[in-house]
Amino acid sequence: MAAVESQRIIGDKVSTERRYFISSLSGIDAETIGRMIRSHWGIENKLHWSLDVSFGEDDCRIRKGFGAENVLSFA
C-alpha cells in the first residue's frame, strides 16, 4: 500500500490531496513507486487530452439541465 500526498499552489491558495494505492508488488522503494504512479497519471492525462481534442468531450453539455436524465432514459 502506498500513500501519495500532492500539494498544489495557485496564487495564495494551497490545496492538498492524499491518494492511496494498493499493489501486489513487494520490496519496492518509495522512489520507484513514485515513478510508477507518475507514469500512470501521465498516461491518463494524455488520454484525456486525446479524447477532448478528438471527440470534443469537454464541449459536451449533457451534464447541464436534464441532459443526464434524458440520455439515461434511452439506455
MDTraj code that builds the backbone (N, CA, C; nanometers):
import mdtraj as md
import numpy as np

residues = "MET ALA ALA VAL GLU SER GLN ARG ILE ILE GLY ASP LYS VAL SER THR GLU ARG ARG TYR PHE ILE SER SER LEU SER GLY ILE ASP ALA GLU THR ILE GLY ARG MET ILE ARG SER HIS TRP GLY ILE GLU ASN LYS LEU HIS TRP SER LEU ASP VAL SER PHE GLY GLU ASP ASP CYS ARG ILE ARG LYS GLY PHE GLY ALA GLU ASN VAL LEU SER PHE ALA".split()
xyz = np.array([
    [0.0850, -0.1163, 0.0000],
    [0.0000, 0.0000, 0.0000],
    [0.0900, 0.1231, 0.0000],
    [0.0485, 0.2250, -0.0744],
    [0.1248, 0.3495, -0.0806],
    [0.0299, 0.4674, -0.0675],
    [0.0762, 0.5728, -0.0040],
    [0.0002, 0.6972, 0.0073],
    [0.0822, 0.8070, -0.0589],
    [0.0165, 0.8861, -0.1420],
    [0.0827, 0.9972, -0.2090],
    [0.0093, 1.1246, -0.1724],
    [0.0836, 1.2211, -0.1223],
    [0.0241, 1.3496, -0.0875],
    [0.0740, 1.4533, -0.1875],
    [-0.0194, 1.5198, -0.2520],
    [0.0130, 1.6211, -0.3522],
    [-0.0310, 1.7567, -0.3017],
    [0.0518, 1.8556, -0.3296],
    [0.0188, 1.9921, -0.2899],
    [0.0207, 2.0797, -0.4149],
    [-0.0811, 2.1615, -0.4286],
    [-0.0935, 2.2494, -0.5446],
    [-0.1077, 2.3923, -0.4939],
    [-0.0267, 2.4818, -0.5483],
    [-0.0294, 2.6219, -0.5075],
    [-0.0655, 2.7068, -0.6290],
    [-0.1764, 2.7793, -0.6167],
    [-0.2194, 2.8721, -0.7217],
    [-0.2401, 3.0070, -0.6539],
    [-0.1517, 3.0995, -0.6846],
    [-0.1582, 3.2293, -0.6175],
    [-0.1354, 3.2114, -0.4691],
    [-0.2313, 3.2567, -0.3886],
    [-0.2224, 3.2424, -0.2428],
    [-0.2929, 3.1178, -0.1915],
    [-0.3599, 3.0444, -0.2798],
    [-0.4390, 2.9285, -0.2373],
    [-0.3553, 2.8001, -0.2451],
    [-0.3541, 2.7262, -0.1359],
    [-0.2835, 2.5986, -0.1294],
    [-0.3857, 2.4877, -0.1077],
    [-0.3822, 2.3851, -0.1935],
    [-0.4710, 2.2708, -0.1733],
    [-0.3857, 2.1445, -0.1642],
    [-0.4269, 2.0540, -0.0772],
    [-0.3546, 1.9292, -0.0555],
    [-0.4501, 1.8131, -0.0781],
    [-0.4005, 1.7111, -0.1448],
    [-0.4811, 1.5926, -0.1732],
    [-0.3986, 1.4682, -0.1407],
    [-0.4605, 1.3705, -0.0800],
    [-0.3931, 1.2444, -0.0489],
    [-0.4641, 1.1320, -0.1229],
    [-0.3844, 1.0529, -0.1953],
    [-0.4378, 0.9383, -0.2699],
    [-0.3689, 0.8114, -0.2200],
    [-0.4446, 0.7036, -0.2182],
    [-0.3929, 0.5758, -0.1714],
    [-0.3914, 0.4756, -0.2861],
    [-0.2871, 0.3941, -0.2903],
    [-0.2712, 0.2943, -0.3951],
    [-0.2444, 0.1594, -0.3312],
    [-0.3030, 0.0554, -0.3875],
    [-0.2814, -0.0811, -0.3413],
    [-0.2094, -0.1558, -0.4523],
    [-0.1069, -0.2292, -0.4162],
    [-0.0291, -0.3027, -0.5149],
    [0.0112, -0.4380, -0.4594],
    [0.0288, -0.5337, -0.5471],
    [0.0774, -0.6655, -0.5061],
    [0.2295, -0.6718, -0.5109],
    [0.2951, -0.5663, -0.5560],
    [0.4413, -0.5632, -0.5615],
    [0.4979, -0.5503, -0.4208],
    [0.6073, -0.6185, -0.3960],
    [0.6705, -0.6072, -0.2649],
    [0.8185, -0.5762, -0.2824],
    [0.8770, -0.5168, -0.1803],
    [1.0200, -0.4869, -0.1836],
    [1.0576, -0.3726, -0.2756],
    [0.9637, -0.2837, -0.3065],
    [0.9924, -0.1702, -0.3956],
    [1.0030, -0.0444, -0.3110],
    [1.1032, 0.0369, -0.3414],
    [1.1234, 0.1585, -0.2624],
    [1.0289, 0.2705, -0.3069],
    [1.0209, 0.3739, -0.2243],
    [0.9277, 0.4849, -0.2484],
    [0.9567, 0.5560, -0.3800],
    [1.0825, 0.5708, -0.4153],
    [1.1180, 0.6398, -0.5399],
    [1.0625, 0.5654, -0.6614],
    [1.0751, 0.4339, -0.6621],
    [1.0247, 0.3531, -0.7741],
    [0.8726, 0.3599, -0.7806],
    [0.8074, 0.3466, -0.6658],
    [0.6599, 0.3555, -0.6643],
    [0.6164, 0.4928, -0.7136],
    [0.6858, 0.5986, -0.6718],
    [0.6540, 0.7343, -0.7172],
    [0.6640, 0.7474, -0.8680],
    [0.7686, 0.6906, -0.9261],
    [0.7841, 0.6945, -1.0729],
    [0.6700, 0.6196, -1.1417],
    [0.6328, 0.5049, -1.0867],
    [0.5241, 0.4256, -1.1456],
    [0.3919, 0.5020, -1.1408],
    [0.3645, 0.5670, -1.0292],
    [0.2391, 0.6409, -1.0149],
    [0.2368, 0.7613, -1.1087],
    [0.3479, 0.8352, -1.1157],
    [0.3540, 0.9499, -1.2081],
    [0.3395, 0.9049, -1.3523],
    [0.3987, 0.7917, -1.3855],
    [0.3874, 0.7376, -1.5208],
    [0.2420, 0.7043, -1.5532],
    [0.1722, 0.6426, -1.4583],
    [0.0308, 0.6088, -1.4788],
    [-0.0513, 0.7348, -1.5042],
    [-0.0327, 0.8383, -1.4221],
    [-0.1119, 0.9601, -1.4393],
    [-0.0741, 1.0335, -1.5669],
    [0.0500, 1.0185, -1.6128],
    [0.0885, 1.0766, -1.7415],
    [0.0067, 1.0169, -1.8545],
    [-0.0143, 0.8853, -1.8488],
    [-0.0967, 0.8171, -1.9495],
    [-0.2406, 0.8663, -1.9407],
    [-0.2949, 0.8759, -1.8189],
    [-0.4319, 0.9240, -1.8001],
    [-0.4494, 1.0642, -1.8579],
    [-0.3552, 1.1520, -1.8283],
    [-0.3663, 1.2900, -1.8761],
    [-0.3562, 1.2990, -2.0275],
    [-0.2682, 1.2213, -2.0882],
    [-0.2555, 1.2218, -2.2344],
    [-0.3825, 1.1671, -2.2991],
    [-0.4409, 1.0645, -2.2379],
    [-0.5639, 1.0074, -2.2922],
    [-0.6765, 1.1095, -2.2859],
    [-0.6878, 1.1806, -2.1739],
    [-0.7927, 1.2817, -2.1624],
    [-0.7756, 1.3886, -2.2698],
    [-0.6518, 1.4335, -2.2910],
    [-0.6267, 1.5355, -2.3922],
    [-0.6679, 1.4834, -2.5294],
    [-0.6319, 1.3592, -2.5582],
    [-0.6654, 1.2995, -2.6872],
    [-0.8171, 1.2894, -2.7056],
    [-0.8881, 1.2442, -2.6025],
    [-1.0341, 1.2335, -2.6123],
    [-1.0987, 1.3706, -2.6296],
    [-1.0452, 1.4695, -2.5602],
    [-1.1033, 1.6022, -2.5701],
    [-1.0813, 1.6616, -2.7089],
    [-0.9613, 1.6453, -2.7625],
    [-0.9311, 1.7010, -2.8942],
    [-1.0048, 1.6240, -3.0038],
    [-1.0041, 1.4917, -2.9944],
    [-1.0660, 1.4093, -3.0993],
    [-1.2184, 1.4112, -3.0955],
    [-1.2734, 1.4036, -2.9742],
    [-1.4178, 1.3877, -2.9615],
    [-1.4871, 1.5078, -2.8984],
    [-1.4111, 1.6097, -2.8599],
    [-1.4713, 1.7281, -2.8004],
    [-1.5441, 1.6977, -2.6702],
    [-1.4883, 1.6049, -2.5900],
    [-1.5537, 1.5628, -2.4666],
    [-1.5898, 1.6794, -2.3748],
    [-1.4997, 1.7753, -2.3607],
    [-1.5257, 1.8861, -2.2687],
    [-1.6351, 1.9795, -2.3197],
    [-1.6652, 1.9725, -2.4493],
    [-1.7707, 2.0573, -2.5049],
    [-1.9099, 1.9970, -2.4837],
    [-1.9153, 1.8715, -2.4415],
    [-2.0433, 1.8044, -2.4202],
    [-2.1159, 1.8695, -2.3029],
    [-2.2395, 1.9103, -2.3234],
    [-2.3169, 1.9781, -2.2192],
    [-2.4244, 1.8887, -2.1599],
    [-2.4066, 1.7575, -2.1733],
    [-2.5060, 1.6629, -2.1237],
    [-2.5232, 1.6733, -1.9729],
    [-2.4248, 1.7310, -1.9044],
    [-2.4313, 1.7423, -1.7580],
    [-2.5159, 1.8613, -1.7137],
    [-2.5608, 1.9437, -1.8073],
    [-2.6419, 2.0607, -1.7728],
    [-2.7907, 2.0291, -1.7841],
    [-2.8670, 2.0936, -1.7020],
    [-3.0129, 2.0763, -1.7083],
    [-3.0528, 1.9329, -1.6844],
    [-3.1373, 1.8783, -1.7729],
    [-3.1869, 1.7418, -1.7596],
    [-3.1178, 1.6471, -1.8577],
    [-3.0027, 1.6877, -1.9089],
    [-2.9317, 1.6075, -2.0090],
    [-2.9035, 1.4652, -1.9657],
    [-2.8520, 1.4474, -1.8436],
    [-2.8180, 1.3127, -1.7963],
    [-2.9423, 1.2249, -1.7874],
    [-3.0508, 1.2799, -1.7357],
    [-3.1747, 1.2029, -1.7254],
    [-3.2268, 1.1654, -1.8642],
    [-3.2166, 1.2563, -1.9596],
    [-3.2637, 1.2286, -2.0938],
    [-3.1828, 1.1177, -2.1586],
    [-3.0503, 1.1179, -2.1416],
    [-2.9669, 1.0148, -2.2016],
    [-2.9934, 0.8800, -2.1354],
    [-3.0074, 0.8777, -2.0033],
    [-3.0308, 0.7516, -1.9336],
    [-3.1665, 0.6920, -1.9693],
    [-3.2616, 0.7726, -2.0069],
    [-3.3932, 0.7194, -2.0386],
    [-3.3914, 0.6373, -2.1690],
    [-3.2883, 0.6547, -2.2516],
    [-3.2778, 0.5785, -2.3767],
    [-3.1992, 0.4503, -2.3582],
    [-3.1334, 0.4336, -2.2435],
    [-3.0470, 0.3158, -2.2219],
    [-3.1281, 0.1907, -2.2004],
])
top = md.Topology()
chain = top.add_chain()
for i, resn in enumerate(residues, 1):
    res = top.add_residue(resn, chain, resSeq=i)
    for name in ("N", "CA", "C"):
        top.add_atom(name, md.element.get_by_symbol(name[0]), res)
traj = md.Trajectory(xyz[None], top)
